């Protein structure tokens, strides 16, 4: 049953970001997209913001431009606040302070929440998703452009990669092992997007898309009162691979791929590493996940890429409301059971 919008149809707002194309997602309007040129429609408002390494372009439509812009700025402010907490690139962030000292007192409640959620996903995936993977990623980055790490180097680093060694408490977060550090790269953007949509809904805007770096949450419906249409792009440039579009409503979509940060030219080693083995899976080029939240879609896309096709599809059995569309290294496509409902 279609959920009733929080505001009238003429009072809706849309938020669209352009940056998803590089990550495998291309946002598209419905077939009547030229309706946006109709002068009788509400005024078009655009916002651009940069957070967590992504340029987020916001396009808003509403009868009251001042009110719409105020809501957008409030959402962006909340997204920026969380990004400032979650980032590992700012030495003053809570995540960076935790990594530097091994303990963090008085953590923000949102950080506690995302760490607890990450723990649950790690447990369900049998460690294929693990935010303590940062030391392993750093090992690959140090040697990037020169060589891949050797077996002994990887084995040494893996001794401090273990999500179960994070002690999470509302008053303090700490590591049980010296040398541990974490990154929220595989779940943080999704959590930030979820927070932005929540902020907009609280201000009366229920029909929106918020996207950043290939992760998005499509809330409500588009201007034609139909699900949002999301286009997927092939993981290999120049390949003539026909991919379906996704029709999503009140669901999130995230894509992870081997092409974003490859360590070698053939993408056999890339930034999505299996935290248990210390290497990249050899069978998937990309994984697109549809899930109820952007944080969950983000994390599951990462876990599936790390675990590989067979184990990744089995993982979805633990998350019955989540579906996946996978592209293998040889450019064959695989859909999880139930994914067809989203394929246009």
N, C-alpha and C positions, 0 to 999 in steps of 0.2 A: 504494500500500500504506500502510495506517495505521501511523504510527510508534508504537511502544510507549511508554506513559507512563513518566516517570522515577520515579513513585511509584505505590503502589496506588491504586485508584479511590477508596477511602475516605480516602485521605491527600492528596487533591488540594486546590489552593487556587485561588480565582478572584479576579481583580481587575477591578472594574468602575468606570468613572467616569461621572458624570452630565453633565459639561459638554459632551459632544459634540453635544447637540441644537442648540445655537446655531450649530454649524459645519456642520450637515447630516447628522450621524451620530447615530443614536439606538440605543444598545445595548439588546438585548432578550434575555431568557431564551428557552429553547426552550418548546414548548407545555406542558411539565410544570413550569413555573416554580413552581407552588404546592408542589412537593416541598420547597422551601426552608423551608416551615413545619413539616415533619415533625420532631418532637422527637427522633427517632432519628438524624437527620443530625448531623454534627459542628457544633461551635459556630460561630456567625457572629461575625466580627470585622471592624470597620470602621476605616479610617484616612483622614484627609483631609489634604491637603498643598497648598501653593500654590507654584508655580514657573513661571517664564517667562510670567507673566501669566495662568496658568490655575489654576483650582481642580481638583485631582485627588482624587476620592473613591475610596478603595480598599475593596472588600468581600472579605473572606477567609473561606474555609471550610476547616477542618482538624480532625483528631482531636486534635491537640496544639496548643491555642490559643497557648501561650507560644512554641512553636517557629514557628508560622505568623506571629505578630506580630513575632518577631525577624527572620524572613526579609523581611517587608514593610518593616520599618524599615531594614534593610540596603539594600534596593532603593531606597527613598525617599532614603536618604542619598547613594547613588551618583548618583541622578538629580539631586538638589540640587547635588551637587558639580559635575556637568557643566553644569547650568543656570547656576551662578555663573561659569563660565568663558565660556559662549557668549553670555550676555546683553549687549545693547548699552545697557541702562538703568542699569547700575551702573558708575560711573566707575572702580571698582577692578578690574573684570573684565578678563580678558586681551583680549577683543575690544575693549572700550572703550579700553584702553591702546594697542592697535594702531591704532585709529582716531585717537586723539589725537596719537600720536607718529609714525605712519607706519612703525614698526618694533617688533617684539616679540622680545626675546631669551628663550631657554629656554622655548619654548611647551610647554604640556601636550601629551603625545603624542596625546590624543584630539582636541585642536584641530587638530593637524597632519593627522590622519586625516580629519576632516570637511572640511577645506579641500581636501584632495586629492580626496575624493569629489565635492565640489561642482564642482571643476574638470573632472572627467571628465564629469559630467552637463551642465555648461555646453557643453563641446566637442561632446557628442553632440547637444545641442539647438540647436546653431549659435547659442548665445548667448541663447536664450529664457529660460534660467535663468541668473542671474548675481547672485552674492551682493554684488558691488560696486555694486548698485543704490541703496544708501542715499542718496547725494547727490540722486538723482532723487526718491526718496520724500520726502526732507526738503523739497525744493522744493514739492511738492504740499502737504505738511503746513503749511508756512509760509503758504500762500495759502488754506488750507482755510476754507470758509465765506465767502470773499470772491470769489474768481475762480479759474479754472484758469490754470496757467502758459502763457505765450505761446511761440510757436515758437522765438524767439531764446533765451529763457531755457532751454528744454529742450535746444536744440542745444548751448549752452554747458556745461551740466551733463553731457551725455552724453560729453563729452571725457574725463571721469575715471571713466566707467563701462566697465570692461573687465576681465573675470575673468583674462585672460591676463597682466595686469600685476601680479598677486600673486606674489611670490617666496616659495616655500614650501620650507623646509628644516627638518630635525629640530631644528636649533639656533637658527634665527631665521626669522621671517616678516616680510616687508616689502612696501611698495608701490613700484612703479617710477615712479609719477606723483604729484606733490604734489596734495593735495586729495582723494585717494581715501579711501573708508571703506567698510566692509562691514556687512551684517546677515545673521544666520543664521536670520531669521524663517521662511524657506521650507524649512529642512531641520533646524534645531536641535532642535525639539520631537520630531521623528521619531527623531533620534539619541539623545535622552535616553530615549525610550520603549524603544528597542532595548536600551539599556544596562540599564534596569530589568528587562526580561524576561531578559536574560542573567544578571543577578545572581540572579534567582529560580530559573532553571534550574540554576545552579551549586549552589543550596541544596536541590535535589531536587524543585522544583515545576515540572512541565512543562505543566500544563493551566491556563493563565491568560489573562486579557486585561488589558493595561495601556493606558489611554486618557488623553489629555490634549488638550483643545482641538480635538477632532475628528479627531485622529490616533490610531491604535491598532494594536496587534499582538496577534493572537489566536493563542495557542500551544496546541497539543494540541487537546483536545475538551472539550465541556461535560459536565455530570453524567450526561447520557443517552448518552454515548459517541458523540455526533454533532458535526458541525461547529458552530462558534459562529454564531448568527444575528444579523446586524447590520441595523438598519432605517435607511433613508434618508429624509430630510425634504425637502420641496419648497423651492426657493430663494426662493419668493415666498409670503408669508403670505396666507392666505385663498384661495389657488388650489386648486382641486380636481384635483390632479395625483396620480394613483395611481402610486406608485413601488414597485419590487420590494424584497424583502429580499435580503441577501447571506448566503450560507453560506460561511464561511471557516475554514480550519484551517491553522495554521502559515503564515499570511500576514498582511500588514499592509494597512490601509485608511486612506486619507486623502482628505479633501474640501477643495477650495478653491472659493470662490464670490465673486461680485461684491457680495454683500449684507452682508458683515462690516464693511468700512470704505469705504463709498461716498463719493466726493468731491462727487457731484451726486445729485439726487433720483431720477433715472431709472437709476442705476447704470451709466451709460455710461462713467464714469471712476471708478476705484476703486483700492484699494491694490495690486492685482496689475497691474503695469505691464510692458509689453514693454521690456526693457532696451535694445533696439536702436532702437526708434522713439520711446520716451519717453511712450507713451500706452497706454491699456488696449485690449485686443482688444474688438471690438464684437459678437461672435457667441455667446459663451458666458456662461451664468449660473452654472454650477457644473461642476466636474470631479471625479469620484471615481475614485481609482486603487487597484487591488489589486496589491501587489508583495511580494516576499520580505522586505523590511525596511521599517520605518516611515520611516526617513530617505529611502529611495528613493521610496516612495509620496508622501511629503510634497513632495519636490522635483519629481517628475513632475507632480503635480496642479497645482503652481504654474506649471511650464513650459507645460503644456497650456493653462491659462487665459491665459497671456501670449501664446502663439503662435496660439491660435484652433483651431477644430475640425479643419480640414483638415491643417494642419501638426502639430497635436497628435497626431492619429491616426497620421500618418506617423512621428512620433518614437517611438511604441511599437514600431515594427519593429526599432529598435535594442535594445530591451529585451524579448525574447520571452517572459519570464516575468511580464510586467506587462500588465494589462488596464485598461480605462477605461470608465466610464459617464458620458456627458456630457448636460447639459441646456442647450439653447440659450436665447437671450433670449426667443424666442417659445414657450418651454416644450415644445419637441419633444425627444425623447430619442434618443441615439445610443450604441450599444455597439460597442466595438472587437471585432474577431474574437477569439473565445475567451472573451469575458466571460460568455457564457451559462452556463458551468460554475459560476459563482458566484451566479447569479440564482435566487432561490427562487420 
